[in-house]
């Protein structure tokens, strides 16, 4: 076990965990931030996406020892009142079905728009490509990303 000082959602948190523990499990099991979901465990589905210094990363395969001084943002930290333009667009387009993948989808979309506030259809599709939605709401996801881009 080792002590890690983490910057999560703008707040300093200290955890005592094995250095190889994936960030996903630190968030869920040690910090009670359960919005980030476990999907596949091999960084292929996107359910566990968080931001690391503003970049979308898969937390299920990212060891806590690799974080250093980087800032982690989870779905809980994206906005205080669920009023981030991506979250609002998600509701406007009625994107969620079962909802399981949505935190990861939203975090990927938010990172895309932070880096590219006016993405083309192709850029949206490329950025969102690694996020799997069992319910198949891909067309609504794309429409919501476009709406969020217009409302930034």
Secondary structure, DSSP 8 states (H G I E B T S, - for coil): -EEEEEEETTEEEEEEE-TT-BHHHIIIIIS---SS--S-SSSSS-TTEEEETTEEEEGGG-BGGG-TT-EEE-HHHH-SSS-SHHHHHHHHTT--SS-TTHHHHHHHHHHHHHH-TT--HHHHHHHHTT---TT--HHHHHHHHHHHHHH-
